[in-house]
Amino acid sequence: AEIVAIQALSFIAGDPERLGLFLAETGIGPETLRSSAADPQFLISVLNFVLRDDATAKTFADSVELHPTNIAAALQVLEDKPWERDTP
């Protein structure tokens, strides 16, 4: 899941217009982009950004040779929080 999110971040960074929109939405600056990639919450925001538009999701999926549903699956894995009952 993290690899898909990092690929999505690279995809976003590859297009100045898309990157500008993403930075504006997240409120982070270009100087903190690389360090933010280690934060699971940031990676969730990357995948949410890609998935909010079908055309963007399809273009990204095609660029990394993934089925678009794999992007949603990666997001679900990153968002999955352990249930209290699962904690010993």
Secondary structure in CASP SS format (residue, H / E / C, confidence):
PFRMAT SS
TARGET T0000
AUTHOR 0000-0000-0000
METHOD secondary structure of the structure
MODEL  1
A C 1.00
E H 1.00
I H 1.00
V H 1.00
A H 1.00
I H 1.00
Q H 1.00
A H 1.00
L H 1.00
S H 1.00
F H 1.00
I H 1.00
A H 1.00
G C 1.00
D C 1.00
P H 1.00
E H 1.00
R H 1.00
L H 1.00
G H 1.00
L H 1.00
F H 1.00
L H 1.00
A H 1.00
E H 1.00
T H 1.00
G C 1.00
I C 1.00
G C 1.00
P H 1.00
E H 1.00
T H 1.00
L H 1.00
R H 1.00
S H 1.00
S H 1.00
A C 1.00
A C 1.00
D C 1.00
P H 1.00
Q H 1.00
F H 1.00
L H 1.00
I H 1.00
S H 1.00
V H 1.00
L H 1.00
N H 1.00
F H 1.00
V H 1.00
L H 1.00
R C 1.00
D C 1.00
D H 1.00
A H 1.00
T H 1.00
A H 1.00
K H 1.00
T H 1.00
F H 1.00
A H 1.00
D H 1.00
S H 1.00
V C 1.00
E C 1.00
L C 1.00
H C 1.00
P H 1.00
T H 1.00
N H 1.00
I H 1.00
A H 1.00
A H 1.00
A H 1.00
L H 1.00
Q H 1.00
V H 1.00
L H 1.00
E H 1.00
D C 1.00
K C 1.00
P C 1.00
W C 1.00
E H 1.00
R H 1.00
D H 1.00
T C 1.00
P C 1.00
END
